[in-house]
Structure formats: C-alpha cells, structure tokens
C-alpha cells in the first residue's frame, strides 16, 4: 500500500498562485530591462540608422590634387555634405555652423573630418575649393571630380542636385542640404537636417558617436 498523501486542493491553489506570481514578476523585470529601442536623435535633428549602410567605390579629387576614394573615409568619423563655392546661402550657413562646433568636437574625436563634395565641378577646381573650405577652417576638405563619379556618390546617399538654367553665368545649383555622418568603417551611419543651431548639431553628433561606441565596444 502506498504511503503517499494526496496534495490538498488548498495547497495546490497556493502553489499555482506562487508560480503565476513568479512568472509575472519575471516578465515585468524582463520588459523593464528590455525597453524598445528609442530614437537616438529627435526627428527635428536627424536620424541615426539602426544598421549603417555601405558606401561603394568612388574616386574624386581632393583640393591638394590627391585622389579621394571610399578608403579615405576609413578610420575617421566624417561629416560629409554637398555644395559648391558659388552657393549663395545654404553652403555658407552649413560651413559656418560646423566651424563653430568643430574645435570642441575635434578635441573629443580627433579622427573627425569635414568633407564638402562639389555639385558644380565645372567651376569648382581643386584650387578654388581649397580656398573656399579653408576660409572656414584649415582642416576642412573639398572634393571635386568627374561628373560620373560625383553622381555615383550622390546616388548612394540620395543627394539631389540640379543647375538653375535661367542664367548662364552666375548660376546657382539646387541641392540636398543635409549633412551625412559616416562612421570609421566608411559606412553611412546617419543624417542631420539643414539649419540646426550649433549646440543642437554638436549634441546630435556626440549622442550618435556615443551610441555607436556603446554598441561596438
């Protein structure tokens, strides 16, 4: 004859309640520690991509006459944007804004480089680009090149540009004014809106780099 005593209904209920409470507590702790990913940047500042996007090969010319390819993006954080030396408003505004925060950012991230890619290669020679970019900061880089190579890079980054055909001499070029963030692996990591205040832009850069470094530490 078996000596096993049957479990009472009262004890069984207590046991089930205990298990359910334990499960609920575990779920609460899990969700508390695994919140959905929050955007790193506010929508009115820019966007940091969940997965950086590869930048395929291109070949342009730097202001010093040397080739500048996708390999020159490696081992640097890069602020890359498109413009031209005869730009009446957007480019001077962008360069002046970056100039205001560059020294502080460079102290924190000494591999940071600023690159302006010309959308007006007919007028923007390496010499004119050098004079233009270095009037804002001696370390800023200007790139020009063959239109096919420029279009190759523009298409990867979704950059629009179109010459104003209403004038023949002192023409303007309409173009995308956003600033691209490229990570040290040479991949497109994010985008910042045009017209940000210097402190907004600096905080956005710092938050983006901190987030990237935390994920890859």
C-alpha positions in Angstrom: 0.0 0.0 0.0 1.3 3.4 -0.9 2.1 5.9 2.0 1.9 9.0 -0.4 -0.6 11.6 0.9 -2.7 13.4 -1.7 -2.0 17.1 -2.1 -4.8 19.2 -0.8 -6.8 21.5 -3.1 -5.8 24.5 -0.9 -2.1 23.7 -1.2 -2.4 23.2 -4.9 -4.1 26.6 -5.4 -1.3 28.3 -3.3 1.3 26.6 -5.4 -0.3 27.7 -8.7 -0.7 31.2 -7.5 3.0 31.3 -6.5 4.1 30.0 -9.9 1.9 32.6 -11.7 3.3 35.4 -9.5 6.9 34.3 -10.2 6.2 34.3 -14.0 4.5 37.7 -13.8 7.5 39.1 -11.8 10.0 37.7 -14.3 8.1 39.2 -17.3 8.0 42.6 -15.5 11.7 42.5 -14.9 12.4 41.4 -18.5 10.3 44.2 -20.0 11.8 46.8 -17.6 15.3 45.9 -18.8 14.4 45.4 -22.5 12.6 48.5 -23.5 12.0 49.1 -27.2 14.9 50.9 -28.8 14.3 54.7 -28.5 15.5 57.0 -31.3 18.9 58.4 -30.5 18.1 61.7 -32.3 15.0 63.7 -32.2 13.2 63.8 -35.5 13.8 67.5 -35.9 17.6 66.9 -35.5 18.3 63.9 -37.7 18.4 60.2 -37.9 20.9 57.5 -36.9 20.4 54.4 -38.9 19.8 51.1 -37.0 22.3 49.5 -39.4 25.0 51.6 -41.2 24.9 51.5 -44.9 27.8 50.6 -47.1 29.3 53.2 -49.4 30.5 51.6 -52.6 33.7 52.7 -54.5 34.1 56.2 -55.9 37.0 58.3 -57.0 37.1 62.1 -56.6 39.9 64.6 -56.3 40.8 66.5 -53.1 41.9 70.1 -53.0 45.5 69.0 -52.8 45.3 67.2 -56.1 45.3 63.8 -54.5 42.7 61.1 -55.1 40.0 60.7 -52.5 38.1 57.4 -52.5 35.9 55.5 -50.2 39.1 54.3 -48.4 39.7 57.9 -47.2 36.6 57.5 -45.1 38.0 54.6 -43.1 39.3 55.3 -39.6 37.5 58.6 -39.4 34.2 60.0 -38.3 33.2 62.1 -41.3 30.7 64.9 -41.7 30.0 64.9 -45.4 27.8 67.2 -47.3 27.3 68.5 -50.8 27.5 72.1 -52.1 29.6 74.5 -54.3 31.8 77.5 -53.9 29.3 79.9 -55.6 26.5 78.9 -53.2 24.6 81.9 -52.0 23.1 80.7 -48.7 22.9 77.0 -47.8 26.7 76.2 -48.0 27.9 79.2 -46.1 25.3 78.6 -43.4 26.3 75.0 -43.1 30.1 75.6 -43.1 29.8 78.4 -40.6 27.7 76.2 -38.3 30.2 73.3 -38.4 33.1 75.7 -37.9 31.5 76.9 -34.6 31.5 73.5 -33.1 34.4 71.8 -34.9 37.2 72.6 -32.4 35.3 71.2 -29.4 34.2 68.1 -31.4 37.7 67.6 -32.7 39.1 67.7 -29.1 36.7 64.8 -28.3 37.1 63.0 -31.6 40.5 63.7 -33.1 39.7 61.5 -36.1 36.8 63.7 -37.2 37.0 65.1 -40.7 34.7 67.5 -42.5 34.2 67.0 -46.3 32.4 69.2 -48.8 31.7 67.5 -52.1 31.1 69.8 -55.0 27.9 69.6 -57.1 29.4 72.2 -59.5 32.6 70.6 -61.0 32.6 72.9 -64.0 33.5 75.9 -61.8 34.9 74.2 -58.6 38.5 73.4 -59.3 40.6 71.8 -56.5 42.3 75.2 -56.0 39.0 77.2 -55.7 37.7 74.5 -53.3 40.8 74.7 -51.2 40.5 78.5 -50.9 36.8 78.2 -50.1 36.8 75.4 -47.5 39.9 76.7 -45.7 38.4 80.1 -45.3 36.2 78.4 -42.7 38.7 76.0 -41.2 42.2 74.9 -42.5 41.3 71.2 -41.9 38.1 71.2 -43.9 38.3 69.1 -47.1 36.9 70.0 -50.5 36.3 67.4 -53.2 35.5 67.7 -56.9 35.9 65.3 -59.9 34.3 63.9 -63.0 30.5 64.2 -63.1 30.1 60.4 -63.4 32.0 59.9 -60.1 30.1 62.6 -58.4 26.8 61.1 -59.5 28.0 57.7 -58.3 28.4 59.0 -54.8 25.3 61.2 -54.9 23.1 58.2 -55.9 24.3 56.2 -53.0 23.4 58.9 -50.5 20.2 60.1 -52.1 21.6 63.5 -53.0 19.7 65.7 -55.4 21.3 68.4 -57.4 20.1 70.5 -60.5 21.6 73.5 -62.1 19.4 76.6 -62.5 19.2 77.1 -66.2 17.6 80.5 -66.0 21.0 82.1 -66.0 24.2 81.2 -67.9 27.0 82.8 -65.9 26.5 83.3 -62.2 24.1 80.3 -62.0 23.0 78.5 -58.8 22.7 74.8 -58.2 19.8 73.5 -56.2 20.9 70.6 -54.0 20.2 68.5 -50.9 21.4 70.4 -47.9 21.5 67.6 -45.3 24.8 66.6 -43.6 25.8 62.9 -43.7 27.5 61.1 -40.9 30.0 58.4 -41.9 31.5 56.0 -39.4 35.1 54.9 -39.1 34.3 51.8 -41.1 33.4 54.1 -44.1 29.7 53.4 -43.8 26.9 55.9 -43.9 25.6 55.9 -40.3 23.1 58.8 -40.2 21.9 62.1 -41.4 21.4 65.6 -39.9 19.0 68.2 -41.1 20.0 71.6 -42.5 19.6 74.7 -40.4 20.4 73.3 -37.0 21.8 75.5 -34.3 25.4 74.8 -33.4 24.6 73.4 -30.0 21.9 71.1 -31.4 24.2 69.8 -34.0 27.1 69.2 -31.6 24.8 67.3 -29.2 23.5 65.2 -32.0 27.0 64.3 -33.2 28.0 63.4 -29.6 24.9 61.3 -29.0 25.4 59.4 -32.3 29.0 58.6 -31.6 28.3 57.6 -28.0 25.6 55.3 -29.2 27.8 53.7 -31.9 30.7 53.3 -29.5 28.5 51.6 -26.9 27.2 49.1 -29.4 30.7 48.3 -30.7 32.7 48.4 -27.5 
